[in-house]
Amino acid sequence: AFVTSASLRAVGGQTHDDSGTLRVPGVLELREEGIPVRVHSAEAAAVAAMSGVPESDLEAVEDGAIMRAGKMELTVLHLPGVTPGACGLRVRYDTREGGAEPPGRRAAEARELILSGETLLPAGGPKREWTPNQAAALYDSLQRRLAPFPDSTVFFPGLDTLAVSAANNPERPVLPGRSPTLALSSTLGSERRYGLLAPSSFEAFNLALASAASDR
């Protein structure tokens, strides 16, 4: 397992609906089951404190670390901003010899996708107060690490952001180019047109970040 950030959602586990059918176990539960838990080294102490799992029982990794699961190759992308050690994963699929197929038609065509955690969300930024340093780090992560990927790159965030947005603000219209059925994914091209990858300067990004957070 890989923890994308030291947040309650990522560390303590989460339930996405009232019935609890889509449940993500927390770090403590995973370790009690003997499942290895990896986390960026800058996040290890915070994850240990939040989860109650000794830091020595977590596997610290760095940017660029490669993990494999079956026919999938997962590369750690350090994306500081939400937290200092926040990360995403670049997932590449080897479909030769009956390898696993990526989920969804668009991802299957690309043979790779990005798991962006809470760094890049289809509905904007997390609803929170941002310090200047956090906002600057997030802007750098988006522009330097994620923006270079092609428009067709599919990403899956760590939150069902459109569903959360609809619950918090039922009057908010669906953004252009998006559908409620795609709440769990988007493309970098869409975020370049309508999301937090669009601003061309840090000043414009700050305004967009504040607006996205206040809408949620």
C-alpha beads as a LAMMPS data file, in Angstrom:
LAMMPS data file: protein, C-alpha beads

216 atoms
215 bonds

1 atom types
1 bond types

-500.0 500.0 xlo xhi
-500.0 500.0 ylo yhi
-500.0 500.0 zlo zhi

Masses

1 110.0

Atoms # bond

1 1 1 0.000 0.000 0.000
2 1 1 1.106 3.583 -0.599
3 1 1 0.033 6.634 1.429
4 1 1 -0.203 9.711 -0.805
5 1 1 -0.286 12.276 2.026
6 1 1 -0.480 12.695 5.783
7 1 1 -4.199 13.475 5.769
8 1 1 -6.999 11.843 7.724
9 1 1 -8.484 10.458 4.496
10 1 1 -5.246 8.784 3.469
11 1 1 -4.015 7.646 6.893
12 1 1 -7.185 6.741 8.766
13 1 1 -9.081 5.137 5.909
14 1 1 -12.324 6.401 4.415
15 1 1 -15.795 5.417 3.321
16 1 1 -17.080 6.982 0.100
17 1 1 -20.778 6.355 0.624
18 1 1 -23.312 5.865 3.392
19 1 1 -23.507 2.119 2.901
20 1 1 -19.760 1.686 3.394
21 1 1 -19.393 -0.488 0.304
22 1 1 -16.388 1.467 -0.981
23 1 1 -14.137 1.403 2.048
24 1 1 -10.412 2.120 2.128
25 1 1 -8.650 0.610 5.174
26 1 1 -6.382 2.818 7.242
27 1 1 -2.643 2.466 7.808
28 1 1 -3.019 0.779 11.203
29 1 1 -5.462 -1.779 9.818
30 1 1 -3.181 -2.519 6.871
31 1 1 -0.155 -3.104 9.096
32 1 1 -2.189 -5.310 11.443
33 1 1 -2.925 -7.456 8.394
34 1 1 0.787 -7.609 7.593
35 1 1 0.517 -5.458 4.474
36 1 1 3.584 -3.259 3.809
37 1 1 2.865 0.491 3.835
38 1 1 5.055 2.890 1.874
39 1 1 5.160 6.656 2.305
40 1 1 7.411 9.498 1.156
41 1 1 10.244 10.085 3.644
42 1 1 9.055 13.662 4.303
43 1 1 5.687 12.270 5.390
44 1 1 6.757 9.262 7.456
45 1 1 6.869 10.948 10.880
46 1 1 3.447 12.582 10.403
47 1 1 1.848 9.372 9.137
48 1 1 3.281 7.465 12.098
49 1 1 1.935 10.026 14.569
50 1 1 -1.523 10.064 12.972
51 1 1 -1.861 6.305 12.580
52 1 1 -0.219 5.018 15.748
53 1 1 2.075 2.833 13.637
54 1 1 5.779 3.152 14.561
55 1 1 7.757 5.083 11.958
56 1 1 10.189 2.160 11.760
57 1 1 7.261 0.006 10.613
58 1 1 6.698 2.197 7.545
59 1 1 8.764 1.947 4.377
60 1 1 10.040 5.410 3.426
61 1 1 10.541 6.059 -0.296
62 1 1 11.773 8.968 -2.386
63 1 1 10.724 10.663 -5.605
64 1 1 11.239 8.349 -8.573
65 1 1 10.980 5.130 -6.568
66 1 1 9.485 2.308 -8.622
67 1 1 7.054 -0.272 -7.290
68 1 1 5.550 -3.172 -9.199
69 1 1 2.241 -4.954 -8.831
70 1 1 1.650 -7.688 -11.378
71 1 1 1.966 -6.080 -14.807
72 1 1 1.789 -2.557 -13.370
73 1 1 4.791 -0.300 -12.795
74 1 1 4.151 2.523 -10.324
75 1 1 6.565 5.450 -10.133
76 1 1 6.445 7.824 -7.154
77 1 1 5.889 11.488 -8.072
78 1 1 6.721 13.822 -5.189
79 1 1 4.044 16.564 -5.303
80 1 1 4.470 18.789 -2.235
81 1 1 1.803 21.369 -1.508
82 1 1 -1.128 19.784 0.304
83 1 1 1.525 18.403 2.668
84 1 1 5.349 18.454 2.406
85 1 1 5.542 14.797 1.403
86 1 1 2.402 14.564 -0.712
87 1 1 2.809 12.262 -3.692
88 1 1 1.108 10.855 -6.724
89 1 1 1.821 7.707 -8.712
90 1 1 2.480 7.314 -12.406
91 1 1 1.010 3.949 -13.353
92 1 1 2.207 2.202 -16.485
93 1 1 0.592 -0.973 -17.769
94 1 1 2.357 -3.788 -19.580
95 1 1 -0.435 -5.401 -21.579
96 1 1 1.801 -7.946 -23.285
97 1 1 1.132 -11.606 -22.543
98 1 1 -2.231 -10.973 -20.951
99 1 1 -1.227 -8.140 -18.632
100 1 1 -3.799 -6.119 -16.697
101 1 1 -5.851 -3.567 -18.617
102 1 1 -6.100 0.004 -17.251
103 1 1 -9.580 0.963 -15.992
104 1 1 -11.698 2.933 -18.473
105 1 1 -11.488 3.318 -22.225
106 1 1 -9.332 6.454 -22.239
107 1 1 -6.761 5.012 -19.847
108 1 1 -6.717 1.718 -21.729
109 1 1 -5.842 3.541 -24.920
110 1 1 -3.003 5.413 -23.202
111 1 1 -1.656 2.373 -21.299
112 1 1 -0.773 4.653 -18.409
113 1 1 -2.458 6.983 -15.942
114 1 1 -1.707 9.147 -12.912
115 1 1 -3.030 8.736 -9.384
116 1 1 -2.874 12.346 -8.183
117 1 1 -3.937 12.012 -4.534
118 1 1 -5.226 15.395 -3.329
119 1 1 -2.768 17.408 -5.445
120 1 1 -4.879 17.647 -8.591
121 1 1 -8.654 17.376 -8.361
122 1 1 -11.205 17.600 -11.197
123 1 1 -13.315 20.038 -9.185
124 1 1 -10.498 22.393 -8.204
125 1 1 -8.493 22.519 -4.994
126 1 1 -9.243 21.115 -1.545
127 1 1 -11.394 23.394 0.627
128 1 1 -8.824 24.660 3.097
129 1 1 -6.747 27.651 4.113
130 1 1 -3.509 27.815 2.139
131 1 1 -0.345 29.424 3.493
132 1 1 1.783 31.261 0.910
133 1 1 4.427 28.525 1.092
134 1 1 1.850 25.745 0.582
135 1 1 0.300 27.525 -2.389
136 1 1 3.730 28.108 -3.942
137 1 1 4.688 24.457 -3.466
138 1 1 1.390 23.265 -4.980
139 1 1 1.805 25.569 -7.983
140 1 1 5.333 24.258 -8.541
141 1 1 4.157 20.634 -8.290
142 1 1 1.368 21.194 -10.802
143 1 1 3.423 23.177 -13.300
144 1 1 6.763 21.374 -13.009
145 1 1 5.689 17.789 -12.370
146 1 1 2.227 17.301 -13.904
147 1 1 1.876 19.932 -16.634
148 1 1 4.561 18.317 -18.868
149 1 1 2.367 15.216 -19.353
150 1 1 0.273 15.249 -22.552
151 1 1 -3.346 16.436 -22.598
152 1 1 -4.595 12.881 -23.093
153 1 1 -3.164 11.694 -19.760
154 1 1 -5.961 10.363 -17.539
155 1 1 -5.697 10.969 -13.810
156 1 1 -7.639 9.663 -10.826
157 1 1 -7.698 11.855 -7.694
158 1 1 -7.908 10.655 -4.120
159 1 1 -11.387 12.168 -3.713
160 1 1 -14.712 11.846 -5.539
161 1 1 -14.518 15.594 -6.048
162 1 1 -17.583 16.202 -8.197
163 1 1 -19.741 14.227 -5.798
164 1 1 -18.287 16.161 -2.855
165 1 1 -18.836 19.439 -4.709
166 1 1 -22.434 18.545 -5.537
167 1 1 -23.140 17.627 -1.924
168 1 1 -21.658 20.893 -0.641
169 1 1 -23.206 23.096 -3.309
170 1 1 -26.163 21.516 -5.159
171 1 1 -26.613 24.653 -7.297
172 1 1 -23.133 24.422 -8.797
173 1 1 -23.342 23.452 -12.487
174 1 1 -21.211 20.727 -13.968
175 1 1 -18.100 22.359 -15.409
176 1 1 -17.772 22.539 -19.212
177 1 1 -16.364 19.394 -20.746
178 1 1 -17.120 17.246 -17.708
179 1 1 -19.851 14.817 -16.835
180 1 1 -21.052 13.669 -13.393
181 1 1 -20.366 10.113 -14.568
182 1 1 -16.657 10.980 -14.768
183 1 1 -16.449 12.264 -11.203
184 1 1 -13.614 9.905 -10.383
185 1 1 -11.347 10.854 -13.274
186 1 1 -10.396 13.601 -15.689
187 1 1 -7.613 14.388 -18.144
188 1 1 -4.758 16.840 -17.841
189 1 1 -6.058 18.532 -20.994
190 1 1 -9.371 19.232 -19.273
191 1 1 -7.568 20.690 -16.245
192 1 1 -5.473 22.879 -18.557
193 1 1 -8.687 24.347 -19.918
194 1 1 -10.908 24.470 -16.838
195 1 1 -8.877 23.624 -13.741
196 1 1 -5.816 24.527 -11.714
197 1 1 -3.403 23.777 -14.560
198 1 1 -4.884 26.681 -16.549
199 1 1 -3.378 29.743 -14.742
200 1 1 -0.289 31.064 -16.501
201 1 1 1.120 32.864 -13.453
202 1 1 1.339 32.275 -9.719
203 1 1 -0.879 35.300 -9.089
204 1 1 -3.619 33.912 -11.346
205 1 1 -3.187 30.501 -9.730
206 1 1 -3.740 31.965 -6.260
207 1 1 -7.006 33.525 -7.396
208 1 1 -8.146 30.269 -9.021
209 1 1 -7.196 28.266 -5.934
210 1 1 -9.166 30.580 -3.645
211 1 1 -12.161 30.494 -5.978
212 1 1 -12.117 26.692 -6.313
213 1 1 -11.922 26.228 -2.554
214 1 1 -14.725 28.701 -1.794
215 1 1 -17.048 26.952 -4.272
216 1 1 -16.745 23.573 -2.524

Bonds

1 1 1 2
2 1 2 3
3 1 3 4
4 1 4 5
5 1 5 6
6 1 6 7
7 1 7 8
8 1 8 9
9 1 9 10
10 1 10 11
11 1 11 12
12 1 12 13
13 1 13 14
14 1 14 15
15 1 15 16
16 1 16 17
17 1 17 18
18 1 18 19
19 1 19 20
20 1 20 21
21 1 21 22
22 1 22 23
23 1 23 24
24 1 24 25
25 1 25 26
26 1 26 27
27 1 27 28
28 1 28 29
29 1 29 30
30 1 30 31
31 1 31 32
32 1 32 33
33 1 33 34
34 1 34 35
35 1 35 36
36 1 36 37
37 1 37 38
38 1 38 39
39 1 39 40
40 1 40 41
41 1 41 42
42 1 42 43
43 1 43 44
44 1 44 45
45 1 45 46
46 1 46 47
47 1 47 48
48 1 48 49
49 1 49 50
50 1 50 51
51 1 51 52
52 1 52 53
53 1 53 54
54 1 54 55
55 1 55 56
56 1 56 57
57 1 57 58
58 1 58 59
59 1 59 60
60 1 60 61
61 1 61 62
62 1 62 63
63 1 63 64
64 1 64 65
65 1 65 66
66 1 66 67
67 1 67 68
68 1 68 69
69 1 69 70
70 1 70 71
71 1 71 72
72 1 72 73
73 1 73 74
74 1 74 75
75 1 75 76
76 1 76 77
77 1 77 78
78 1 78 79
79 1 79 80
80 1 80 81
81 1 81 82
82 1 82 83
83 1 83 84
84 1 84 85
85 1 85 86
86 1 86 87
87 1 87 88
88 1 88 89
89 1 89 90
90 1 90 91
91 1 91 92
92 1 92 93
93 1 93 94
94 1 94 95
95 1 95 96
96 1 96 97
97 1 97 98
98 1 98 99
99 1 99 100
100 1 100 101
101 1 101 102
102 1 102 103
103 1 103 104
104 1 104 105
105 1 105 106
106 1 106 107
107 1 107 108
108 1 108 109
109 1 109 110
110 1 110 111
111 1 111 112
112 1 112 113
113 1 113 114
114 1 114 115
115 1 115 116
116 1 116 117
117 1 117 118
118 1 118 119
119 1 119 120
120 1 120 121
121 1 121 122
122 1 122 123
123 1 123 124
124 1 124 125
125 1 125 126
126 1 126 127
127 1 127 128
128 1 128 129
129 1 129 130
130 1 130 131
131 1 131 132
132 1 132 133
133 1 133 134
134 1 134 135
135 1 135 136
136 1 136 137
137 1 137 138
138 1 138 139
139 1 139 140
140 1 140 141
141 1 141 142
142 1 142 143
143 1 143 144
144 1 144 145
145 1 145 146
146 1 146 147
147 1 147 148
148 1 148 149
149 1 149 150
150 1 150 151
151 1 151 152
152 1 152 153
153 1 153 154
154 1 154 155
155 1 155 156
156 1 156 157
157 1 157 158
158 1 158 159
159 1 159 160
160 1 160 161
161 1 161 162
162 1 162 163
163 1 163 164
164 1 164 165
165 1 165 166
166 1 166 167
167 1 167 168
168 1 168 169
169 1 169 170
170 1 170 171
171 1 171 172
172 1 172 173
173 1 173 174
174 1 174 175
175 1 175 176
176 1 176 177
177 1 177 178
178 1 178 179
179 1 179 180
180 1 180 181
181 1 181 182
182 1 182 183
183 1 183 184
184 1 184 185
185 1 185 186
186 1 186 187
187 1 187 188
188 1 188 189
189 1 189 190
190 1 190 191
191 1 191 192
192 1 192 193
193 1 193 194
194 1 194 195
195 1 195 196
196 1 196 197
197 1 197 198
198 1 198 199
199 1 199 200
200 1 200 201
201 1 201 202
202 1 202 203
203 1 203 204
204 1 204 205
205 1 205 206
206 1 206 207
207 1 207 208
208 1 208 209
209 1 209 210
210 1 210 211
211 1 211 212
212 1 212 213
213 1 213 214
214 1 214 215
215 1 215 216
